[in-house]
Amino acid sequence: MSAASTETSALRVLVAGESWIKHTTHLKGFDQFHTTEYEEGAGEFLAALERSGFAVTYVRAHEISARFPRSAEELDQFDVVVLSDVGSNSFLLPDETFLRSERSANKLAVLADWTRGGGGLVMVGGYMSFSGIDGRARYGMSPLAPVLPVTVLDHDDRIEASEGIKAEFDHPDHPALGGTPADWPMLLGYNKLIPRPEATTIARSAAGDPLLVAGQSGDGRTVAFASDLAPHWAPPEFVGWAHYQKLWEGIMNWAGHRAR
């Protein structure tokens, strides 16, 4: 990892994912028509990181093939990489390989090696995180699996909880919480994960499933946030929580070796 970032410089954060395209079929009696919409879900999250003074680079899901780093040198421009709600195929099937059968760098293998070398990696939950809906995110079968602080299930790992989930805290003073109170607003779901024995489960659901796990991989730090950073699992009460920014600031600072 590059030594260019110092304790006094802005933490450099690369965020990938959290965008999607919806193609809708409208049926109106005999007739039908289609509409297509592009949406992003990371707006408040990105704004919170920028308000914290971080230098933020955002790579949307459809931009990963062209813009996500494919070498350690490119990754060294950042201190922390955040993956949120985008499946492993977006990294493992670059255009040159999928469309033209050309060899290309394995972006997740490069990211795993960079993390072991001292980088910070944060994976945030969602329908295309960890294992994901119908098991389609498939990170448990990817080169990134060994560096995550959790074991990923080999099937659909979603826990949907429309009644709400209240977080319980094993380590309410962990620096990754950024000094925020151990009293999160309710969440509406998460990815079910298995914490690695050497990792630290900071917060969990009443059922005992981890919600926030911090770990070490080589010289790097890794974090798994099992729920979402935006709706629907993170409802407006969570995204609009007075400590939302401070929580993510704490997670980024810990992953980026700015907090002990």
C-alpha positions as CSV (number, residue, x, y, z in Angstrom):
1,M,0.0,0.0,0.0
2,S,1.2,3.5,-0.9
3,A,2.8,5.6,1.8
4,A,1.5,8.7,0.2
5,S,-1.4,9.0,2.6
6,T,-0.5,10.3,6.0
7,E,-2.3,10.8,9.3
8,T,-2.9,14.5,8.4
9,S,-4.1,14.0,4.8
10,A,-7.7,13.4,3.8
11,L,-8.7,9.7,3.9
12,R,-9.1,8.5,0.3
13,V,-12.2,6.4,-0.2
14,L,-13.2,4.5,-3.3
15,V,-16.9,3.5,-3.3
16,A,-18.2,1.0,-5.9
17,G,-21.8,-0.1,-6.6
18,E,-25.1,1.2,-5.3
19,S,-26.6,2.0,-8.8
20,W,-29.0,0.1,-11.0
21,I,-31.2,0.4,-14.1
22,K,-34.9,-0.5,-14.0
23,H,-36.7,-1.7,-17.1
24,T,-40.5,-1.6,-16.4
25,T,-43.3,-3.1,-18.4
26,H,-46.6,-1.2,-18.1
27,L,-49.8,-3.1,-18.9
28,K,-52.9,-1.0,-19.6
29,G,-55.6,-3.2,-20.9
30,F,-54.8,-4.4,-24.4
31,D,-51.8,-2.2,-24.6
32,Q,-48.4,-2.2,-23.1
33,F,-45.3,0.0,-23.1
34,H,-41.8,0.1,-21.5
35,T,-39.9,2.6,-19.5
36,T,-36.2,2.5,-18.4
37,E,-34.9,4.4,-15.3
38,Y,-31.4,4.8,-13.9
39,E,-31.1,5.1,-10.1
40,E,-28.4,5.5,-7.5
41,G,-28.8,4.7,-3.8
42,A,-25.6,6.0,-2.3
43,G,-26.4,9.7,-2.3
44,E,-26.7,10.4,1.4
45,F,-23.8,7.9,2.2
46,L,-21.5,9.7,-0.3
47,A,-22.5,13.1,1.1
48,A,-21.8,11.9,4.6
49,L,-18.3,10.8,3.7
50,E,-17.6,14.1,2.0
51,R,-18.9,16.1,5.0
52,S,-16.4,14.1,7.1
53,G,-13.6,15.5,5.0
54,F,-12.8,12.3,3.0
55,A,-11.6,12.4,-0.6
56,V,-14.3,10.3,-2.2
57,T,-14.3,8.6,-5.6
58,Y,-17.5,6.9,-6.8
59,V,-17.5,4.1,-9.4
60,R,-21.1,3.2,-10.3
61,A,-22.0,-0.4,-10.9
62,H,-22.0,-0.1,-14.7
63,E,-18.7,1.7,-14.6
64,I,-16.8,-1.1,-12.8
65,S,-15.5,-2.7,-16.0
66,A,-13.9,0.5,-17.2
67,R,-13.0,2.4,-14.0
68,F,-12.4,0.1,-11.1
69,P,-8.7,-0.4,-10.4
70,R,-7.1,-3.5,-11.9
71,S,-3.6,-3.1,-10.4
72,A,-2.1,-2.5,-6.9
73,E,-0.6,0.8,-8.2
74,E,-4.1,2.0,-9.1
75,L,-5.5,0.9,-5.7
76,D,-2.7,2.6,-3.9
77,Q,-4.4,5.9,-4.8
78,F,-6.9,5.0,-2.0
79,D,-6.9,4.1,1.6
80,V,-10.3,2.3,1.8
81,V,-12.4,0.5,-0.8
82,V,-16.1,0.2,-0.2
83,L,-18.2,-2.4,-2.1
84,S,-21.9,-2.1,-1.8
85,D,-24.8,-3.9,-3.5
86,V,-23.0,-5.0,-6.6
87,G,-22.2,-8.6,-7.4
88,S,-18.9,-10.3,-8.0
89,N,-19.6,-10.8,-11.7
90,S,-19.2,-7.1,-12.3
91,F,-15.6,-7.4,-11.3
92,L,-14.9,-10.9,-12.6
93,L,-16.3,-10.4,-16.1
94,P,-14.7,-7.4,-17.6
95,D,-15.7,-6.4,-21.1
96,E,-12.5,-7.6,-22.7
97,T,-13.0,-11.1,-21.3
98,F,-16.8,-11.5,-21.5
99,L,-17.1,-9.9,-24.9
100,R,-13.8,-10.7,-26.6
101,S,-12.4,-13.7,-24.7
102,E,-9.2,-11.7,-23.8
103,R,-7.2,-12.3,-20.7
104,S,-7.5,-9.5,-18.0
105,A,-6.5,-8.9,-14.5
106,N,-8.8,-10.4,-11.8
107,K,-9.9,-7.3,-10.1
108,L,-11.1,-9.1,-6.9
109,A,-7.8,-11.0,-6.6
110,V,-5.9,-7.7,-7.0
111,L,-8.1,-6.1,-4.4
112,A,-7.6,-9.1,-2.0
113,D,-3.8,-8.8,-2.3
114,W,-3.9,-5.0,-1.8
115,T,-6.0,-5.5,1.3
116,R,-3.5,-8.0,2.7
117,G,-0.8,-5.5,2.0
118,G,-2.3,-2.9,4.3
119,G,-5.4,-1.6,2.5
120,G,-8.8,-1.1,4.0
121,L,-11.8,-3.0,2.7
122,V,-15.5,-2.5,3.7
123,M,-18.3,-4.6,2.3
124,V,-21.9,-3.2,2.9
125,G,-24.9,-5.5,2.7
126,G,-27.6,-5.6,0.1
127,Y,-29.3,-7.8,-2.4
128,M,-26.0,-8.1,-4.4
129,S,-23.6,-8.2,-1.5
130,F,-22.0,-11.3,0.2
131,S,-24.1,-14.2,-1.2
132,G,-27.1,-12.1,-2.0
133,I,-30.5,-12.8,-3.5
134,D,-30.7,-16.3,-4.9
135,G,-27.0,-16.6,-4.1
136,R,-26.2,-14.4,-7.2
137,A,-23.7,-12.0,-5.6
138,R,-21.3,-15.1,-5.2
139,Y,-18.6,-13.4,-3.2
140,G,-18.0,-16.6,-1.2
141,M,-16.7,-18.2,-4.4
142,S,-14.5,-15.2,-5.3
143,P,-10.8,-14.4,-4.5
144,L,-12.2,-11.8,-2.0
145,A,-13.7,-14.4,0.3
146,P,-10.6,-15.2,2.4
147,V,-9.9,-11.5,3.3
148,L,-13.4,-10.7,4.5
149,P,-13.9,-10.9,8.3
150,V,-16.9,-13.2,7.8
151,T,-17.6,-16.5,6.0
152,V,-20.2,-16.0,3.2
153,L,-23.0,-18.6,2.9
154,D,-23.3,-20.6,-0.3
155,H,-27.0,-19.8,-0.8
156,D,-29.4,-16.9,-0.5
157,D,-28.3,-15.1,2.7
158,R,-31.0,-12.5,3.1
159,I,-32.9,-12.0,6.3
160,E,-36.0,-9.9,5.7
161,A,-37.5,-8.4,8.8
162,S,-40.3,-6.0,8.1
163,E,-41.0,-5.8,11.8
164,G,-37.7,-4.2,12.4
165,I,-34.4,-5.4,13.9
166,K,-32.8,-3.7,16.9
167,A,-29.0,-4.0,17.1
168,E,-27.3,-5.3,20.2
169,F,-23.7,-4.5,20.9
170,D,-20.9,-6.8,22.1
171,H,-18.3,-4.0,21.9
172,P,-20.0,-0.6,22.2
173,D,-16.7,1.2,22.6
174,H,-15.1,-0.2,19.5
175,P,-13.4,2.6,17.5
176,A,-15.2,1.6,14.3
177,L,-18.4,2.9,15.9
178,G,-16.8,6.4,15.9
179,G,-18.1,7.2,19.4
180,T,-21.7,6.9,18.3
181,P,-24.3,5.6,20.9
182,A,-25.0,1.9,20.9
183,D,-28.6,2.7,20.0
184,W,-29.2,2.3,16.3
185,P,-32.6,3.0,14.7
186,M,-34.2,-0.2,13.6
187,L,-33.1,-2.0,10.4
188,L,-35.3,-4.0,8.1
189,G,-33.0,-6.8,7.1
190,Y,-29.5,-7.9,6.5
191,N,-27.3,-10.6,5.0
192,K,-26.7,-13.6,7.3
193,L,-23.0,-14.0,7.8
194,I,-20.7,-16.2,10.0
195,P,-18.0,-14.2,11.7
196,R,-14.5,-15.6,11.5
197,P,-13.2,-16.7,14.9
198,E,-10.4,-14.2,14.9
199,A,-12.7,-11.3,13.9
200,T,-14.5,-9.0,16.3
201,T,-18.3,-8.9,16.2
202,I,-19.2,-5.4,17.3
203,A,-23.0,-5.5,16.8
204,R,-25.4,-8.3,16.2
205,S,-29.1,-8.9,15.9
206,A,-31.3,-10.3,18.7
207,A,-31.0,-13.7,16.8
208,G,-27.3,-13.5,17.2
209,D,-26.4,-12.8,13.6
210,P,-23.6,-10.3,13.1
211,L,-24.4,-6.8,11.9
212,L,-21.0,-5.2,12.1
213,V,-17.8,-7.2,12.1
214,A,-14.2,-5.9,12.0
215,G,-11.1,-8.0,11.2
216,Q,-7.6,-8.1,10.0
217,S,-6.2,-9.7,6.8
218,G,-2.5,-9.6,6.7
219,D,-1.5,-6.0,7.3
220,G,-5.0,-4.7,6.1
221,R,-8.2,-4.1,7.9
222,T,-11.6,-5.4,6.8
223,V,-15.2,-4.6,7.8
224,A,-18.5,-6.3,7.1
225,F,-21.6,-4.2,7.6
226,A,-24.4,-6.8,7.1
227,S,-27.3,-4.4,6.6
228,D,-27.7,-1.6,4.1
229,L,-26.5,2.0,3.8
230,A,-29.8,3.1,2.1
231,P,-33.4,1.9,1.8
232,H,-34.9,-0.6,1.8
233,W,-33.0,-2.4,4.7
234,A,-31.8,1.0,6.0
235,P,-35.1,2.9,6.4
236,P,-35.3,6.8,6.5
237,E,-35.0,6.7,10.3
238,F,-31.5,5.1,10.0
239,V,-30.3,7.2,7.0
240,G,-31.6,10.3,8.7
241,W,-30.2,9.4,12.1
242,A,-28.2,12.2,13.8
243,H,-25.2,9.8,14.1
244,Y,-25.4,8.2,10.6
245,Q,-22.4,10.3,9.3
246,K,-20.4,9.7,12.5
247,L,-20.9,5.9,12.3
248,W,-19.6,5.7,8.7
249,E,-16.8,8.1,9.6
250,G,-15.8,5.7,12.4
251,I,-15.9,2.7,10.1
252,M,-13.8,4.3,7.4
253,N,-11.3,5.7,9.9
254,W,-10.8,2.3,11.4
255,A,-10.6,0.5,8.1
256,G,-8.1,3.1,6.9
257,H,-5.8,2.7,10.0
258,R,-6.8,6.2,11.3
259,A,-8.3,4.8,14.5
260,R,-6.8,2.2,16.8
